[in-house]
Amino acid sequence: MTSKPLFTTLVITLFLSLVSPMSFAASILKLPSSAEVKVLNGQTFDGGREVTLVEGTNQIVFRYVINYRDSGMQTQFNSDPVILTFDANNAEYELSLPSIRNKNAANKFNNTPSVTLRSNQSNSVAYQADILRKDGLQLGRDYQEELLTYNQTQQLASVAAFAPTNTVPTNVASASTVAPAQPQVITPKTIAEDQAEISEMLDYWYNKANAETKAKFKAKISQ
């Protein structure tokens, strides 16, 4: 007679042998060589062409970098950073980017980023895409910090779960309010100090003046 623990072990072993290995594999996202991922789920990313996803909502920031010929000249297109948000569910995903062959296509992508996202379970996967915009100088951008700020909004591809709010400790907050502002004591200048300052100003402007203005100045003080 088979003991109960042994029978349970046999049932579990049989179940595992019947289940597809993919059921326990992590979801992954395959990227084209022209996609440079900067942030993955709120963390800086510096990996390769395969991204390990979490089950549920995922969010990446990437740039589309590709060369094309425009009027016979080789031109590099380095897109604005694109935010892509989608749900993963135990599958293998693949990202495809549109062809960029001229400046108009490049501008169109920057204005309205459109990509193709497929999985081994579906030909079309729903997603939300937006541009992570920043005014002014674009060098040395902190994508992780910018995305955190973006996720605190209600914009198209924002994910509140990736935007934790930082609370200020009570003791720090109270400490900042305990010490009252010290009154600023202003000591009035003496007559001698005022006259010395006026004399310096007169010397400065007299030396700046041309000959005609100097003559007028001398005429006025001699009256």
ZADODREN-379763 format. One line per 3 residues: number of its first residue (from 0); their letters; for each residue x, y, z of C-alpha. Coordinates in Angstrom, 3 decimals. Example, Ala and Ser with C-alpha at 12.3 -4.5 7.8 and 13.67 -1.06 7.14 Angstrom:
ZADODREN-379763
0	as	12.300:-4.500:7.800 | 13.670:-1.060:7.140
end
This chain:
ZADODREN-379763
0	mts	0.000:0.000:0.000 | 1.392:3.385:-0.998 | 1.799:5.827:1.882
3	kpl	0.000:9.177:1.681 | 3.215:11.345:1.514 | 4.603:9.181:-1.287
6	ftt	1.306:9.333:-3.196 | 1.259:13.141:-2.888 | 4.821:13.350:-4.206
9	lvi	3.935:11.183:-7.201 | 0.919:13.337:-8.029 | 2.982:16.550:-7.884
12	tlf	5.716:15.022:-10.049 | 3.169:13.900:-12.626 | 1.559:17.350:-12.652
15	lsl	4.888:19.103:-13.194 | 5.781:16.779:-16.054 | 2.532:17.652:-17.834
18	vsp	2.799:21.408:-17.455 | 4.577:23.354:-20.214 | 7.935:24.834:-19.109
21	msf	6.780:28.222:-20.451 | 4.177:28.348:-17.687 | 6.950:29.034:-15.205
24	aas	9.214:31.149:-17.392 | 9.476:34.885:-16.802 | 8.057:37.179:-19.442
27	ilk	10.681:38.779:-21.673 | 10.705:41.592:-24.210 | 12.880:41.303:-27.313
30	lps	14.139:44.616:-28.692 | 15.443:45.678:-32.098 | 19.059:46.833:-32.181
33	sae	17.839:50.388:-32.834 | 16.021:50.621:-29.475 | 18.095:51.861:-26.536
36	vkv	16.272:51.256:-23.245 | 17.082:53.829:-20.555 | 14.647:52.935:-17.753
39	lng	12.810:49.722:-16.863 | 10.028:49.856:-14.278 | 11.452:52.897:-12.546
42	qtf	15.068:51.688:-12.524 | 17.958:52.684:-14.767 | 18.531:50.010:-17.407
45	dgg	21.790:49.263:-19.173 | 21.223:45.797:-20.548 | 21.049:44.057:-23.870
48	rev	18.355:43.317:-26.422 | 16.256:41.155:-24.095 | 14.438:42.665:-21.130
51	tlv	13.120:40.543:-18.275 | 9.636:41.760:-17.393 | 7.436:41.471:-14.330
54	egt	4.015:39.887:-14.463 | 1.513:42.710:-14.733 | 2.235:46.323:-15.648
57	nqi	5.618:47.155:-17.183 | 7.018:50.515:-18.234 | 10.125:51.238:-20.264
60	vfr	11.753:54.393:-21.584 | 13.716:53.976:-24.802 | 15.187:56.003:-27.642
63	yvi	14.987:55.044:-31.297 | 18.466:55.460:-32.820 | 18.891:54.807:-36.538
66	nyr	20.666:56.218:-39.598 | 18.938:57.252:-42.814 | 19.904:59.124:-45.977
69	dsg	18.396:62.563:-46.500 | 19.192:64.398:-49.760 | 22.214:62.160:-50.241
72	mqt	23.534:62.859:-46.730 | 23.840:60.249:-43.984 | 21.752:61.428:-41.030
75	qfn	21.359:59.917:-37.570 | 17.919:59.968:-36.000 | 18.032:59.943:-32.206
78	sdp	14.424:60.123:-31.112 | 12.992:61.831:-28.089 | 12.699:59.343:-25.202
81	vil	9.573:57.213:-25.601 | 7.574:55.890:-22.643 | 5.966:52.516:-23.351
84	tfd	3.528:50.976:-20.851 | 1.919:47.544:-21.261 | 0.856:44.455:-19.317
87	ann	2.872:41.231:-19.412 | 1.288:37.862:-18.767 | 3.678:34.933:-18.895
90	aey	4.650:35.407:-22.528 | 7.463:36.376:-24.871 | 7.055:39.855:-26.354
93	els	8.704:41.534:-29.326 | 8.935:45.258:-30.078 | 9.118:46.502:-33.675
96	lps	9.742:50.100:-34.745 | 8.535:51.863:-37.900 | 10.858:52.562:-40.811
99	irn	12.529:55.986:-40.747 | 13.735:57.053:-44.206 | 13.389:60.832:-44.131
102	kna	13.025:63.829:-41.840 | 9.238:63.844:-42.109 | 9.042:60.278:-40.797
105	ank	11.445:61.181:-37.984 | 9.362:64.193:-36.963 | 6.178:62.122:-37.137
108	fnn	7.636:59.545:-34.751 | 8.738:62.238:-32.298 | 5.300:63.832:-32.351
111	tps	3.289:60.601:-32.147 | 5.388:57.519:-31.373 | 3.827:54.443:-32.953
114	vtl	5.310:50.978:-32.424 | 4.242:47.369:-32.916 | 4.116:45.087:-29.882
117	rsn	3.448:41.369:-30.337 | 3.655:38.279:-28.172 | 3.896:34.552:-28.801
120	qsn	0.259:34.419:-27.703 | -1.129:37.365:-29.676 | -0.335:39.252:-32.878
123	sva	-1.195:42.558:-31.235 | -0.598:43.636:-27.634 | -2.260:46.764:-26.239
126	yqa	0.070:49.500:-25.005 | 0.230:53.187:-24.119 | 3.016:55.353:-25.581
129	dil	4.067:58.913:-24.878 | 7.107:61.177:-25.172 | 9.140:62.058:-22.077
132	rkd	9.589:65.721:-22.906 | 11.996:68.222:-21.415 | 12.506:71.853:-22.338
135	glq	15.945:73.380:-22.721 | 19.283:71.554:-22.711 | 18.962:67.834:-23.511
138	lgr	22.477:66.716:-22.526 | 22.961:64.766:-19.314 | 19.282:63.989:-18.795
141	dyq	18.212:62.002:-15.734 | 15.555:59.760:-17.288 | 14.854:57.939:-14.033
144	eel	14.089:61.159:-12.154 | 12.112:62.619:-15.063 | 10.016:59.457:-15.318
147	lty	9.281:59.532:-11.595 | 7.919:63.056:-12.014 | 5.940:61.994:-15.094
150	nqt	4.372:59.081:-13.217 | 3.050:61.461:-10.578 | 0.779:62.942:-13.246
153	qql	-2.285:61.531:-14.981 | -0.755:61.447:-18.452 | -1.237:58.823:-21.131
156	asv	1.493:56.320:-20.194 | 1.935:57.145:-16.494 | 1.983:54.403:-13.840
159	aaf	1.295:55.524:-10.284 | 2.950:52.396:-8.836 | 6.325:53.593:-10.162
162	apt	6.003:57.016:-8.503 | 6.334:56.493:-4.730 | 5.742:59.574:-2.633
165	ntv	8.459:60.486:-0.144 | 7.246:61.471:3.315 | 9.220:63.909:5.444
168	ptn	9.987:62.549:8.955 | 8.063:64.348:11.699 | 11.171:65.184:13.717
171	vas	12.818:66.788:10.682 | 9.738:68.831:9.883 | 9.345:70.011:13.472
174	ast	13.018:70.866:13.749 | 12.713:73.183:10.788 | 9.916:75.121:12.488
177	vap	11.336:75.362:16.011 | 14.079:77.882:15.400 | 12.538:81.344:14.796
180	aqp	14.065:83.632:12.228 | 16.632:85.955:13.739 | 15.823:89.653:13.296
183	qvi	18.244:91.468:11.014 | 19.827:94.444:12.698 | 20.632:97.274:10.291
186	tpk	23.092:99.841:11.606 | 22.532:103.288:10.058 | 25.521:104.838:8.323
189	tia	27.211:107.827:9.865 | 27.396:111.175:8.041 | 31.108:110.625:7.418
192	edq	30.463:107.202:5.832 | 27.737:108.654:3.606 | 29.996:111.455:2.422
195	aei	32.858:109.051:1.717 | 30.541:106.901:-0.416 | 29.259:109.959:-2.314
198	sem	32.835:111.082:-2.951 | 33.742:107.681:-4.415 | 30.712:107.779:-6.702
201	ldy	31.563:111.293:-7.912 | 35.141:110.254:-8.666 | 33.899:107.200:-10.577
204	wyn	31.470:109.101:-12.823 | 33.858:112.037:-13.323 | 36.540:109.675:-14.623
207	kan	33.967:108.046:-16.936 | 32.849:111.381:-18.425 | 34.205:112.957:-21.618
210	aet	35.847:116.405:-21.732 | 32.589:118.269:-22.434 | 30.771:116.630:-19.522
213	kak	33.722:117.294:-17.199 | 33.620:120.981:-18.135 | 29.892:121.150:-17.385
216	fka	30.467:119.420:-14.071 | 33.178:121.908:-13.070 | 30.929:124.799:-14.060
219	kis	28.129:123.505:-11.850 | 30.238:123.031:-8.732 | 31.788:126.496:-9.160
222	q	28.365:128.202:-9.061
end
